[in-house]
Amino acid sequence: MPQDQHQPVKEGADRLKGAKATVRPWIKGGDLHAIDIGKGWRSADTDLQEFLSAHQTAPEKLGLGLKGQSAMGQA
């Protein structure tokens, strides 16, 4: 099993396309797993990927409007 690399908050924020001020509450709230190694919080690559997967939005089903009716069909 390859050893995971741990990213500081700054690099994690860059990877998540956010600011450090946005990432820190995710860590404090337990949404993003991280460890405090004395020089600041760091998140493992796998934890960052899991966070992204958990917060991914589902694609909208094509051709479906309200109540499962076709967008071009009868209302």
PDB file of N, H, CA, C and O in Angstrom:
ATOM      1  N   MET A   1       0.854  -1.188   0.000  1.00  0.00           N
ATOM      2  CA  MET A   1       0.000   0.000   0.000  1.00  0.00           C
ATOM      3  C   MET A   1       0.890   1.237   0.000  1.00  0.00           C
ATOM      4  O   MET A   1       1.734   1.391   0.882  1.00  0.00           O
ATOM      5  N   PRO A   2       0.708   2.127  -0.987  1.00  0.00           N
ATOM      6  CA  PRO A   2       1.552   3.317  -1.036  1.00  0.00           C
ATOM      7  C   PRO A   2       1.235   4.256   0.116  1.00  0.00           C
ATOM      8  O   PRO A   2       0.098   4.339   0.581  1.00  0.00           O
ATOM      9  N   GLN A   3       2.257   4.954   0.560  1.00  0.00           N
ATOM     10  H   GLN A   3       3.180   4.886   0.183  1.00  0.00           H
ATOM     11  CA  GLN A   3       2.075   5.889   1.670  1.00  0.00           C
ATOM     12  C   GLN A   3       1.395   7.152   1.152  1.00  0.00           C
ATOM     13  O   GLN A   3       1.769   7.700   0.115  1.00  0.00           O
ATOM     14  N   ASP A   4       0.393   7.598   1.894  1.00  0.00           N
ATOM     15  H   ASP A   4       0.088   7.153   2.736  1.00  0.00           H
ATOM     16  CA  ASP A   4      -0.360   8.798   1.537  1.00  0.00           C
ATOM     17  C   ASP A   4       0.474  10.045   1.790  1.00  0.00           C
ATOM     18  O   ASP A   4       1.216  10.109   2.770  1.00  0.00           O
ATOM     19  N   GLN A   5       0.358  11.026   0.920  1.00  0.00           N
ATOM     20  H   GLN A   5      -0.245  10.974   0.123  1.00  0.00           H
ATOM     21  CA  GLN A   5       0.988  12.321   1.130  1.00  0.00           C
ATOM     22  C   GLN A   5      -0.011  13.211   1.855  1.00  0.00           C
ATOM     23  O   GLN A   5      -1.201  13.204   1.537  1.00  0.00           O
ATOM     24  N   HIS A   6       0.467  13.971   2.817  1.00  0.00           N
ATOM     25  H   HIS A   6       1.433  13.977   3.075  1.00  0.00           H
ATOM     26  CA  HIS A   6      -0.391  14.890   3.562  1.00  0.00           C
ATOM     27  C   HIS A   6      -0.109  16.317   3.115  1.00  0.00           C
ATOM     28  O   HIS A   6       1.038  16.761   3.061  1.00  0.00           O
ATOM     29  N   GLN A   7      -1.199  17.025   2.794  1.00  0.00           N
ATOM     30  H   GLN A   7      -2.130  16.665   2.838  1.00  0.00           H
ATOM     31  CA  GLN A   7      -1.102  18.386   2.281  1.00  0.00           C
ATOM     32  C   GLN A   7      -1.433  19.390   3.381  1.00  0.00           C
ATOM     33  O   GLN A   7      -2.381  19.183   4.138  1.00  0.00           O
ATOM     34  N   PRO A   8      -0.661  20.483   3.479  1.00  0.00           N
ATOM     35  CA  PRO A   8      -1.047  21.540   4.417  1.00  0.00           C
ATOM     36  C   PRO A   8      -2.348  22.203   3.944  1.00  0.00           C
ATOM     37  O   PRO A   8      -2.761  22.030   2.797  1.00  0.00           O
ATOM     38  N   VAL A   9      -2.975  22.949   4.826  1.00  0.00           N
ATOM     39  H   VAL A   9      -2.640  23.090   5.757  1.00  0.00           H
ATOM     40  CA  VAL A   9      -4.253  23.590   4.517  1.00  0.00           C
ATOM     41  C   VAL A   9      -4.156  24.421   3.242  1.00  0.00           C
ATOM     42  O   VAL A   9      -5.078  24.392   2.427  1.00  0.00           O
ATOM     43  N   LYS A  10      -3.080  25.153   3.050  1.00  0.00           N
ATOM     44  H   LYS A  10      -2.331  25.177   3.712  1.00  0.00           H
ATOM     45  CA  LYS A  10      -2.914  26.001   1.857  1.00  0.00           C
ATOM     46  C   LYS A  10      -2.981  25.172   0.583  1.00  0.00           C
ATOM     47  O   LYS A  10      -3.696  25.534  -0.353  1.00  0.00           O
ATOM     48  N   GLU A  11      -2.243  24.062   0.534  1.00  0.00           N
ATOM     49  H   GLU A  11      -1.662  23.769   1.294  1.00  0.00           H
ATOM     50  CA  GLU A  11      -2.249  23.228  -0.668  1.00  0.00           C
ATOM     51  C   GLU A  11      -3.590  22.529  -0.852  1.00  0.00           C
ATOM     52  O   GLU A  11      -4.063  22.360  -1.976  1.00  0.00           O
ATOM     53  N   GLY A  12      -4.200  22.125   0.261  1.00  0.00           N
ATOM     54  H   GLY A  12      -3.817  22.263   1.174  1.00  0.00           H
ATOM     55  CA  GLY A  12      -5.532  21.528   0.188  1.00  0.00           C
ATOM     56  C   GLY A  12      -6.548  22.517  -0.344  1.00  0.00           C
ATOM     57  O   GLY A  12      -7.401  22.166  -1.159  1.00  0.00           O
ATOM     58  N   ALA A  13      -6.456  23.759   0.118  1.00  0.00           N
ATOM     59  H   ALA A  13      -5.763  24.045   0.780  1.00  0.00           H
ATOM     60  CA  ALA A  13      -7.365  24.816  -0.352  1.00  0.00           C
ATOM     61  C   ALA A  13      -7.161  25.058  -1.844  1.00  0.00           C
ATOM     62  O   ALA A  13      -8.127  25.217  -2.590  1.00  0.00           O
ATOM     63  N   ASP A  14      -5.903  25.085  -2.276  1.00  0.00           N
ATOM     64  H   ASP A  14      -5.118  24.956  -1.670  1.00  0.00           H
ATOM     65  CA  ASP A  14      -5.620  25.282  -3.699  1.00  0.00           C
ATOM     66  C   ASP A  14      -6.212  24.141  -4.524  1.00  0.00           C
ATOM     67  O   ASP A  14      -6.809  24.367  -5.576  1.00  0.00           O
ATOM     68  N   ARG A  15      -6.040  22.927  -4.037  1.00  0.00           N
ATOM     69  H   ARG A  15      -5.555  22.743  -3.182  1.00  0.00           H
ATOM     70  CA  ARG A  15      -6.555  21.754  -4.756  1.00  0.00           C
ATOM     71  C   ARG A  15      -8.083  21.752  -4.804  1.00  0.00           C
ATOM     72  O   ARG A  15      -8.676  21.334  -5.798  1.00  0.00           O
ATOM     73  N   LEU A  16      -8.714  22.218  -3.729  1.00  0.00           N
ATOM     74  H   LEU A  16      -8.232  22.557  -2.922  1.00  0.00           H
ATOM     75  CA  LEU A  16     -10.171  22.275  -3.671  1.00  0.00           C
ATOM     76  C   LEU A  16     -10.718  23.563  -4.273  1.00  0.00           C
ATOM     77  O   LEU A  16     -11.928  23.789  -4.258  1.00  0.00           O
ATOM     78  N   LYS A  17      -9.839  24.405  -4.802  1.00  0.00           N
ATOM     79  H   LYS A  17      -8.856  24.220  -4.815  1.00  0.00           H
ATOM     80  CA  LYS A  17     -10.216  25.680  -5.409  1.00  0.00           C
ATOM     81  C   LYS A  17     -10.959  26.562  -4.410  1.00  0.00           C
ATOM     82  O   LYS A  17     -11.985  27.160  -4.733  1.00  0.00           O
ATOM     83  N   GLY A  18     -10.426  26.633  -3.200  1.00  0.00           N
ATOM     84  H   GLY A  18      -9.592  26.148  -2.937  1.00  0.00           H
ATOM     85  CA  GLY A  18     -11.026  27.442  -2.153  1.00  0.00           C
ATOM     86  C   GLY A  18      -9.961  28.188  -1.374  1.00  0.00           C
ATOM     87  O   GLY A  18      -8.776  28.136  -1.704  1.00  0.00           O
ATOM     88  N   ALA A  19     -10.395  28.874  -0.346  1.00  0.00           N
ATOM     89  H   ALA A  19     -11.357  28.916  -0.077  1.00  0.00           H
ATOM     90  CA  ALA A  19      -9.492  29.631   0.510  1.00  0.00           C
ATOM     91  C   ALA A  19      -9.216  28.853   1.791  1.00  0.00           C
ATOM     92  O   ALA A  19     -10.000  27.988   2.183  1.00  0.00           O
ATOM     93  N   LYS A  20      -8.102  29.165   2.437  1.00  0.00           N
ATOM     94  H   LYS A  20      -7.465  29.868   2.119  1.00  0.00           H
ATOM     95  CA  LYS A  20      -7.790  28.517   3.719  1.00  0.00           C
ATOM     96  C   LYS A  20      -8.907  28.771   4.728  1.00  0.00           C
ATOM     97  O   LYS A  20      -9.237  27.894   5.527  1.00  0.00           O
ATOM     98  N   ALA A  21      -9.482  29.957   4.691  1.00  0.00           N
ATOM     99  H   ALA A  21      -9.214  30.669   4.042  1.00  0.00           H
ATOM    100  CA  ALA A  21     -10.563  30.308   5.621  1.00  0.00           C
ATOM    101  C   ALA A  21     -11.817  29.469   5.369  1.00  0.00           C
ATOM    102  O   ALA A  21     -12.655  29.332   6.261  1.00  0.00           O
ATOM    103  N   THR A  22     -11.954  28.915   4.186  1.00  0.00           N
ATOM    104  H   THR A  22     -11.274  29.026   3.462  1.00  0.00           H
ATOM    105  CA  THR A  22     -13.079  28.037   3.875  1.00  0.00           C
ATOM    106  C   THR A  22     -12.783  26.609   4.323  1.00  0.00           C
ATOM    107  O   THR A  22     -13.669  25.915   4.820  1.00  0.00           O
ATOM    108  N   VAL A  23     -11.554  26.177   4.149  1.00  0.00           N
ATOM    109  H   VAL A  23     -10.834  26.740   3.744  1.00  0.00           H
ATOM    110  CA  VAL A  23     -11.169  24.792   4.446  1.00  0.00           C
ATOM    111  C   VAL A  23     -11.099  24.533   5.943  1.00  0.00           C
ATOM    112  O   VAL A  23     -11.485  23.454   6.395  1.00  0.00           O
ATOM    113  N   ARG A  24     -10.622  25.484   6.716  1.00  0.00           N
ATOM    114  H   ARG A  24     -10.309  26.360   6.349  1.00  0.00           H
ATOM    115  CA  ARG A  24     -10.471  25.273   8.169  1.00  0.00           C
ATOM    116  C   ARG A  24     -11.783  24.876   8.868  1.00  0.00           C
ATOM    117  O   ARG A  24     -11.772  23.950   9.679  1.00  0.00           O
ATOM    118  N   PRO A  25     -12.912  25.544   8.581  1.00  0.00           N
ATOM    119  CA  PRO A  25     -14.169  25.103   9.218  1.00  0.00           C
ATOM    120  C   PRO A  25     -14.581  23.683   8.813  1.00  0.00           C
ATOM    121  O   PRO A  25     -15.202  22.974   9.606  1.00  0.00           O
ATOM    122  N   TRP A  26     -14.244  23.264   7.595  1.00  0.00           N
ATOM    123  H   TRP A  26     -13.740  23.840   6.952  1.00  0.00           H
ATOM    124  CA  TRP A  26     -14.531  21.891   7.171  1.00  0.00           C
ATOM    125  C   TRP A  26     -13.744  20.911   8.034  1.00  0.00           C
ATOM    126  O   TRP A  26     -14.244  19.848   8.402  1.00  0.00           O
ATOM    127  N   ILE A  27     -12.504  21.284   8.354  1.00  0.00           N
ATOM    128  H   ILE A  27     -12.097  22.148   8.055  1.00  0.00           H
ATOM    129  CA  ILE A  27     -11.673  20.434   9.215  1.00  0.00           C
ATOM    130  C   ILE A  27     -12.229  20.434  10.633  1.00  0.00           C
ATOM    131  O   ILE A  27     -12.419  19.374  11.229  1.00  0.00           O
ATOM    132  N   LYS A  28     -12.491  21.629  11.176  1.00  0.00           N
ATOM    133  H   LYS A  28     -12.337  22.491  10.692  1.00  0.00           H
ATOM    134  CA  LYS A  28     -13.009  21.727  12.551  1.00  0.00           C
ATOM    135  C   LYS A  28     -14.361  21.038  12.697  1.00  0.00           C
ATOM    136  O   LYS A  28     -14.652  20.465  13.747  1.00  0.00           O
ATOM    137  N   GLY A  29     -15.190  21.089  11.656  1.00  0.00           N
ATOM    138  H   GLY A  29     -14.953  21.555  10.804  1.00  0.00           H
ATOM    139  CA  GLY A  29     -16.501  20.467  11.694  1.00  0.00           C
ATOM    140  C   GLY A  29     -16.475  18.969  11.436  1.00  0.00           C
ATOM    141  O   GLY A  29     -17.499  18.297  11.563  1.00  0.00           O
ATOM    142  N   GLY A  30     -15.311  18.444  11.075  1.00  0.00           N
ATOM    143  H   GLY A  30     -14.479  18.990  10.973  1.00  0.00           H
ATOM    144  CA  GLY A  30     -15.187  17.014  10.832  1.00  0.00           C
ATOM    145  C   GLY A  30     -15.559  16.581   9.425  1.00  0.00           C
ATOM    146  O   GLY A  30     -15.569  15.386   9.132  1.00  0.00           O
ATOM    147  N   ASP A  31     -15.863  17.530   8.548  1.00  0.00           N
ATOM    148  H   ASP A  31     -15.855  18.501   8.786  1.00  0.00           H
ATOM    149  CA  ASP A  31     -16.192  17.180   7.167  1.00  0.00           C
ATOM    150  C   ASP A  31     -14.969  16.742   6.375  1.00  0.00           C
ATOM    151  O   ASP A  31     -15.056  15.868   5.513  1.00  0.00           O
ATOM    152  N   LEU A  32     -13.836  17.351   6.673  1.00  0.00           N
ATOM    153  H   LEU A  32     -13.764  18.061   7.374  1.00  0.00           H
ATOM    154  CA  LEU A  32     -12.576  17.014   6.016  1.00  0.00           C
ATOM    155  C   LEU A  32     -11.614  16.508   7.084  1.00  0.00           C
ATOM    156  O   LEU A  32     -11.268  17.238   8.013  1.00  0.00           O
ATOM    157  N   HIS A  33     -11.191  15.272   6.948  1.00  0.00           N
ATOM    158  H   HIS A  33     -11.473  14.679   6.194  1.00  0.00           H
ATOM    159  CA  HIS A  33     -10.275  14.685   7.918  1.00  0.00           C
ATOM    160  C   HIS A  33      -8.900  15.332   7.783  1.00  0.00           C
ATOM    161  O   HIS A  33      -8.425  15.579   6.675  1.00  0.00           O
ATOM    162  N   ALA A  34      -8.270  15.604   8.921  1.00  0.00           N
ATOM    163  H   ALA A  34      -8.656  15.403   9.821  1.00  0.00           H
ATOM    164  CA  ALA A  34      -6.950  16.218   8.939  1.00  0.00           C
ATOM    165  C   ALA A  34      -6.257  15.859  10.246  1.00  0.00           C
ATOM    166  O   ALA A  34      -6.896  15.460  11.220  1.00  0.00           O
ATOM    167  N   ILE A  35      -4.943  16.008  10.246  1.00  0.00           N
ATOM    168  H   ILE A  35      -4.424  16.332   9.456  1.00  0.00           H
ATOM    169  CA  ILE A  35      -4.151  15.791  11.453  1.00  0.00           C
ATOM    170  C   ILE A  35      -3.375  17.063  11.753  1.00  0.00           C
ATOM    171  O   ILE A  35      -2.995  17.804  10.845  1.00  0.00           O
ATOM    172  N   ASP A  36      -3.145  17.306  13.035  1.00  0.00           N
ATOM    173  H   ASP A  36      -3.453  16.705  13.772  1.00  0.00           H
ATOM    174  CA  ASP A  36      -2.351  18.453  13.468  1.00  0.00           C
ATOM    175  C   ASP A  36      -0.983  17.926  13.843  1.00  0.00           C
ATOM    176  O   ASP A  36      -0.835  17.219  14.839  1.00  0.00           O
ATOM    177  N   ILE A  37       0.020  18.268  13.046  1.00  0.00           N
ATOM    178  H   ILE A  37      -0.100  18.843  12.236  1.00  0.00           H
ATOM    179  CA  ILE A  37       1.359  17.745  13.300  1.00  0.00           C
ATOM    180  C   ILE A  37       2.259  18.757  13.995  1.00  0.00           C
ATOM    181  O   ILE A  37       3.471  18.560  14.072  1.00  0.00           O
ATOM    182  N   GLY A  38       1.679  19.829  14.497  1.00  0.00           N
ATOM    183  H   GLY A  38       0.694  19.989  14.434  1.00  0.00           H
ATOM    184  CA  GLY A  38       2.467  20.839  15.198  1.00  0.00           C
ATOM    185  C   GLY A  38       2.802  22.033  14.335  1.00  0.00           C
ATOM    186  O   GLY A  38       2.989  23.138  14.843  1.00  0.00           O
ATOM    187  N   LYS A  39       2.878  21.821  13.028  1.00  0.00           N
ATOM    188  H   LYS A  39       2.726  20.923  12.615  1.00  0.00           H
ATOM    189  CA  LYS A  39       3.133  22.928  12.110  1.00  0.00           C
ATOM    190  C   LYS A  39       1.867  23.318  11.368  1.00  0.00           C
ATOM    191  O   LYS A  39       1.922  24.056  10.384  1.00  0.00           O
ATOM    192  N   GLY A  40       0.752  22.835  11.825  1.00  0.00           N
ATOM    193  H   GLY A  40       0.707  22.235  12.624  1.00  0.00           H
ATOM    194  CA  GLY A  40      -0.516  23.140  11.175  1.00  0.00           C
ATOM    195  C   GLY A  40      -1.234  21.874  10.752  1.00  0.00           C
ATOM    196  O   GLY A  40      -0.685  20.774  10.813  1.00  0.00           O
ATOM    197  N   TRP A  41      -2.462  22.051  10.327  1.00  0.00           N
ATOM    198  H   TRP A  41      -2.908  22.945  10.277  1.00  0.00           H
ATOM    199  CA  TRP A  41      -3.282  20.929   9.906  1.00  0.00           C
ATOM    200  C   TRP A  41      -2.877  20.446   8.532  1.00  0.00           C
ATOM    201  O   TRP A  41      -2.535  21.235   7.652  1.00  0.00           O
ATOM    202  N   ARG A  42      -2.922  19.108   8.360  1.00  0.00           N
ATOM    203  H   ARG A  42      -3.200  18.467   9.075  1.00  0.00           H
ATOM    204  CA  ARG A  42      -2.619  18.501   7.067  1.00  0.00           C
ATOM    205  C   ARG A  42      -3.646  17.427   6.776  1.00  0.00           C
ATOM    206  O   ARG A  42      -4.072  16.693   7.667  1.00  0.00           O
ATOM    207  N   SER A  43      -4.039  17.348   5.507  1.00  0.00           N
ATOM    208  H   SER A  43      -3.693  17.945   4.783  1.00  0.00           H
ATOM    209  CA  SER A  43      -5.007  16.349   5.067  1.00  0.00           C
ATOM    210  C   SER A  43      -4.339  15.400   4.082  1.00  0.00           C
ATOM    211  O   SER A  43      -3.561  15.819   3.225  1.00  0.00           O
ATOM    212  N   ALA A  44      -4.653  14.121   4.216  1.00  0.00           N
ATOM    213  H   ALA A  44      -5.285  13.780   4.912  1.00  0.00           H
ATOM    214  CA  ALA A  44      -4.116  13.117   3.306  1.00  0.00           C
ATOM    215  C   ALA A  44      -4.779  13.250   1.937  1.00  0.00           C
ATOM    216  O   ALA A  44      -5.918  13.703   1.827  1.00  0.00           O
ATOM    217  N   ASP A  45      -4.049  12.847   0.898  1.00  0.00           N
ATOM    218  H   ASP A  45      -3.123  12.478   0.987  1.00  0.00           H
ATOM    219  CA  ASP A  45      -4.599  12.881  -0.455  1.00  0.00           C
ATOM    220  C   ASP A  45      -5.918  12.117  -0.538  1.00  0.00           C
ATOM    221  O   ASP A  45      -6.870  12.582  -1.166  1.00  0.00           O
ATOM    222  N   THR A  46      -5.972  10.947   0.094  1.00  0.00           N
ATOM    223  H   THR A  46      -5.199  10.570   0.604  1.00  0.00           H
ATOM    224  CA  THR A  46      -7.198  10.145   0.039  1.00  0.00           C
ATOM    225  C   THR A  46      -8.351  10.850   0.762  1.00  0.00           C
ATOM    226  O   THR A  46      -9.500  10.738   0.335  1.00  0.00           O
ATOM    227  N   ASP A  47      -8.063  11.568   1.841  1.00  0.00           N
ATOM    228  H   ASP A  47      -7.129  11.659   2.187  1.00  0.00           H
ATOM    229  CA  ASP A  47      -9.109  12.307   2.550  1.00  0.00           C
ATOM    230  C   ASP A  47      -9.646  13.451   1.688  1.00  0.00           C
ATOM    231  O   ASP A  47     -10.849  13.713   1.678  1.00  0.00           O
ATOM    232  N   LEU A  48      -8.753  14.131   0.965  1.00  0.00           N
ATOM    233  H   LEU A  48      -7.776  13.918   0.972  1.00  0.00           H
ATOM    234  CA  LEU A  48      -9.199  15.196   0.066  1.00  0.00           C
ATOM    235  C   LEU A  48     -10.079  14.618  -1.037  1.00  0.00           C
ATOM    236  O   LEU A  48     -11.099  15.210  -1.390  1.00  0.00           O
ATOM    237  N   GLN A  49      -9.690  13.467  -1.583  1.00  0.00           N
ATOM    238  H   GLN A  49      -8.861  12.986  -1.296  1.00  0.00           H
ATOM    239  CA  GLN A  49     -10.470  12.843  -2.647  1.00  0.00           C
ATOM    240  C   GLN A  49     -11.832  12.382  -2.124  1.00  0.00           C
ATOM    241  O   GLN A  49     -12.846  12.544  -2.804  1.00  0.00           O
ATOM    242  N   GLU A  50     -11.856  11.810  -0.924  1.00  0.00           N
ATOM    243  H   GLU A  50     -11.033  11.678  -0.372  1.00  0.00           H
ATOM    244  CA  GLU A  50     -13.127  11.388  -0.318  1.00  0.00           C
ATOM    245  C   GLU A  50     -14.038  12.580  -0.077  1.00  0.00           C
ATOM    246  O   GLU A  50     -15.248  12.498  -0.290  1.00  0.00           O
ATOM    247  N   PHE A  51     -13.452  13.697   0.372  1.00  0.00           N
ATOM    248  H   PHE A  51     -12.469  13.764   0.545  1.00  0.00           H
ATOM    249  CA  PHE A  51     -14.233  14.915   0.595  1.00  0.00           C
ATOM    250  C   PHE A  51     -14.865  15.378  -0.710  1.00  0.00           C
ATOM    251  O   PHE A  51     -16.048  15.714  -0.747  1.00  0.00           O
ATOM    252  N   LEU A  52     -14.072  15.396  -1.783  1.00  0.00           N
ATOM    253  H   LEU A  52     -13.111  15.123  -1.753  1.00  0.00           H
ATOM    254  CA  LEU A  52     -14.594  15.815  -3.077  1.00  0.00           C
ATOM    255  C   LEU A  52     -15.708  14.888  -3.549  1.00  0.00           C
ATOM    256  O   LEU A  52     -16.733  15.350  -4.052  1.00  0.00           O
ATOM    257  N   SER A  53     -15.513  13.593  -3.389  1.00  0.00           N
ATOM    258  H   SER A  53     -14.681  13.218  -2.980  1.00  0.00           H
ATOM    259  CA  SER A  53     -16.523  12.621  -3.810  1.00  0.00           C
ATOM    260  C   SER A  53     -17.808  12.773  -2.999  1.00  0.00           C
ATOM    261  O   SER A  53     -18.907  12.681  -3.547  1.00  0.00           O
ATOM    262  N   ALA A  54     -17.668  13.004  -1.702  1.00  0.00           N
ATOM    263  H   ALA A  54     -16.776  13.078  -1.257  1.00  0.00           H
ATOM    264  CA  ALA A  54     -18.838  13.135  -0.835  1.00  0.00           C
ATOM    265  C   ALA A  54     -19.634  14.400  -1.126  1.00  0.00           C
ATOM    266  O   ALA A  54     -20.835  14.445  -0.860  1.00  0.00           O
ATOM    267  N   HIS A  55     -18.995  15.412  -1.659  1.00  0.00           N
ATOM    268  H   HIS A  55     -18.019  15.376  -1.874  1.00  0.00           H
ATOM    269  CA  HIS A  55     -19.663  16.688  -1.908  1.00  0.00           C
ATOM    270  C   HIS A  55     -19.944  16.921  -3.392  1.00  0.00           C
ATOM    271  O   HIS A  55     -20.283  18.030  -3.808  1.00  0.00           O
ATOM    272  N   GLN A  56     -19.800  15.876  -4.166  1.00  0.00           N
ATOM    273  H   GLN A  56     -19.526  14.976  -3.829  1.00  0.00           H
ATOM    274  CA  GLN A  56     -20.064  15.968  -5.599  1.00  0.00           C
ATOM    275  C   GLN A  56     -21.566  16.031  -5.826  1.00  0.00           C
ATOM    276  O   GLN A  56     -22.327  15.324  -5.166  1.00  0.00           O
ATOM    277  N   THR A  57     -21.989  16.864  -6.745  1.00  0.00           N
ATOM    278  H   THR A  57     -21.371  17.439  -7.282  1.00  0.00           H
ATOM    279  CA  THR A  57     -23.410  16.949  -7.056  1.00  0.00           C
ATOM    280  C   THR A  57     -23.759  15.905  -8.098  1.00  0.00           C
ATOM    281  O   THR A  57     -22.947  15.576  -8.964  1.00  0.00           O
ATOM    282  N   ALA A  58     -24.967  15.390  -8.008  1.00  0.00           N
ATOM    283  H   ALA A  58     -25.626  15.657  -7.305  1.00  0.00           H
ATOM    284  CA  ALA A  58     -25.437  14.400  -8.972  1.00  0.00           C
ATOM    285  C   ALA A  58     -25.841  15.111 -10.250  1.00  0.00           C
ATOM    286  O   ALA A  58     -26.435  16.187 -10.195  1.00  0.00           O
ATOM    287  N   PRO A  59     -25.530  14.531 -11.398  1.00  0.00           N
ATOM    288  CA  PRO A  59     -25.949  15.169 -12.650  1.00  0.00           C
ATOM    289  C   PRO A  59     -27.459  15.118 -12.788  1.00  0.00           C
ATOM    290  O   PRO A  59     -28.102  14.159 -12.360  1.00  0.00           O
ATOM    291  N   GLU A  60     -28.015  16.154 -13.386  1.00  0.00           N
ATOM    292  H   GLU A  60     -27.492  16.933 -13.734  1.00  0.00           H
ATOM    293  CA  GLU A  60     -29.450  16.221 -13.594  1.00  0.00           C
ATOM    294  C   GLU A  60     -29.840  15.214 -14.666  1.00  0.00           C
ATOM    295  O   GLU A  60     -29.149  15.080 -15.676  1.00  0.00           O
ATOM    296  N   LYS A  61     -30.937  14.511 -14.451  1.00  0.00           N
ATOM    297  H   LYS A  61     -31.498  14.619 -13.631  1.00  0.00           H
ATOM    298  CA  LYS A  61     -31.412  13.549 -15.451  1.00  0.00           C
ATOM    299  C   LYS A  61     -31.947  14.324 -16.648  1.00  0.00           C
ATOM    300  O   LYS A  61     -32.775  15.222 -16.495  1.00  0.00           O
ATOM    301  N   LEU A  62     -31.477  13.977 -17.821  1.00  0.00           N
ATOM    302  H   LEU A  62     -30.805  13.248 -17.945  1.00  0.00           H
ATOM    303  CA  LEU A  62     -31.882  14.675 -19.036  1.00  0.00           C
ATOM    304  C   LEU A  62     -33.314  14.324 -19.416  1.00  0.00           C
ATOM    305  O   LEU A  62     -33.738  13.176 -19.285  1.00  0.00           O
ATOM    306  N   GLY A  63     -34.046  15.312 -19.884  1.00  0.00           N
ATOM    307  H   GLY A  63     -33.701  16.244 -19.991  1.00  0.00           H
ATOM    308  CA  GLY A  63     -35.379  15.094 -20.397  1.00  0.00           C
ATOM    309  C   GLY A  63     -36.458  14.959 -19.341  1.00  0.00           C
ATOM    310  O   GLY A  63     -37.612  14.695 -19.678  1.00  0.00           O
ATOM    311  N   LEU A  64     -36.118  15.134 -18.071  1.00  0.00           N
ATOM    312  H   LEU A  64     -35.180  15.349 -17.797  1.00  0.00           H
ATOM    313  CA  LEU A  64     -37.123  15.001 -17.027  1.00  0.00           C
ATOM    314  C   LEU A  64     -37.431  16.361 -16.424  1.00  0.00           C
ATOM    315  O   LEU A  64     -36.530  17.102 -16.032  1.00  0.00           O
ATOM    316  N   GLY A  65     -38.689  16.668 -16.358  1.00  0.00           N
ATOM    317  H   GLY A  65     -39.421  16.066 -16.677  1.00  0.00           H
ATOM    318  CA  GLY A  65     -39.132  17.896 -15.727  1.00  0.00           C
ATOM    319  C   GLY A  65     -39.676  17.578 -14.357  1.00  0.00           C
ATOM    320  O   GLY A  65     -39.227  16.626 -13.717  1.00  0.00           O
ATOM    321  N   LEU A  66     -40.628  18.351 -13.896  1.00  0.00           N
ATOM    322  H   LEU A  66     -40.993  19.124 -14.416  1.00  0.00           H
ATOM    323  CA  LEU A  66     -41.252  18.121 -12.606  1.00  0.00           C
ATOM    324  C   LEU A  66     -42.043  16.821 -12.620  1.00  0.00           C
ATOM    325  O   LEU A  66     -42.646  16.462 -13.631  1.00  0.00           O
ATOM    326  N   LYS A  67     -42.036  16.134 -11.514  1.00  0.00           N
ATOM    327  H   LYS A  67     -41.546  16.426 -10.693  1.00  0.00           H
ATOM    328  CA  LYS A  67     -42.789  14.907 -11.312  1.00  0.00           C
ATOM    329  C   LYS A  67     -42.424  13.827 -12.322  1.00  0.00           C
ATOM    330  O   LYS A  67     -43.256  12.979 -12.643  1.00  0.00           O
ATOM    331  N   GLY A  68     -41.201  13.844 -12.823  1.00  0.00           N
ATOM    332  H   GLY A  68     -40.525  14.533 -12.562  1.00  0.00           H
ATOM    333  CA  GLY A  68     -40.738  12.793 -13.714  1.00  0.00           C
ATOM    334  C   GLY A  68     -41.322  12.848 -15.114  1.00  0.00           C
ATOM    335  O   GLY A  68     -41.171  11.887 -15.869  1.00  0.00           O
ATOM    336  N   GLN A  69     -41.981  13.930 -15.487  1.00  0.00           N
ATOM    337  H   GLN A  69     -42.104  14.710 -14.874  1.00  0.00           H
ATOM    338  CA  GLN A  69     -42.569  14.045 -16.807  1.00  0.00           C
ATOM    339  C   GLN A  69     -41.533  14.567 -17.776  1.00  0.00           C
ATOM    340  O   GLN A  69     -40.651  15.338 -17.397  1.00  0.00           O
ATOM    341  N   SER A  70     -41.632  14.160 -18.994  1.00  0.00           N
ATOM    342  H   SER A  70     -42.349  13.534 -19.302  1.00  0.00           H
ATOM    343  CA  SER A  70     -40.718  14.615 -20.022  1.00  0.00           C
ATOM    344  C   SER A  70     -40.838  16.121 -20.181  1.00  0.00           C
ATOM    345  O   SER A  70     -41.940  16.667 -20.132  1.00  0.00           O
ATOM    346  N   ALA A  71     -39.714  16.791 -20.369  1.00  0.00           N
ATOM    347  H   ALA A  71     -38.819  16.347 -20.408  1.00  0.00           H
ATOM    348  CA  ALA A  71     -39.720  18.243 -20.546  1.00  0.00           C
ATOM    349  C   ALA A  71     -40.480  18.641 -21.797  1.00  0.00           C
ATOM    350  O   ALA A  71     -41.043  19.734 -21.849  1.00  0.00           O
ATOM    351  N   MET A  72     -40.513  17.786 -22.802  1.00  0.00           N
ATOM    352  H   MET A  72     -40.056  16.898 -22.760  1.00  0.00           H
ATOM    353  CA  MET A  72     -41.212  18.067 -24.043  1.00  0.00           C
ATOM    354  C   MET A  72     -42.609  17.444 -24.044  1.00  0.00           C
ATOM    355  O   MET A  72     -43.411  17.703 -24.941  1.00  0.00           O
ATOM    356  N   GLY A  73     -42.889  16.629 -23.043  1.00  0.00           N
ATOM    357  H   GLY A  73     -42.238  16.418 -22.314  1.00  0.00           H
ATOM    358  CA  GLY A  73     -44.149  15.897 -23.000  1.00  0.00           C
ATOM    359  C   GLY A  73     -45.283  16.702 -22.383  1.00  0.00           C
ATOM    360  O   GLY A  73     -45.216  17.925 -22.261  1.00  0.00           O
ATOM    361  N   GLN A  74     -46.300  15.992 -22.008  1.00  0.00           N
ATOM    362  H   GLN A  74     -46.354  14.999 -22.106  1.00  0.00           H
ATOM    363  CA  GLN A  74     -47.491  16.627 -21.459  1.00  0.00           C
ATOM    364  C   GLN A  74     -47.280  17.002 -20.004  1.00  0.00           C
ATOM    365  O   GLN A  74     -46.584  16.304 -19.266  1.00  0.00           O
ATOM    366  N   ALA A  75     -47.881  18.099 -19.601  1.00  0.00           N
ATOM    367  H   ALA A  75     -48.446  18.666 -20.201  1.00  0.00           H
ATOM    368  CA  ALA A  75     -47.745  18.564 -18.215  1.00  0.00           C
ATOM    369  C   ALA A  75     -48.918  18.151 -17.373  1.00  0.00           C
ATOM    370  O   ALA A  75     -48.963  18.461 -16.183  1.00  0.00           O
TER     371      ALA A  75
END
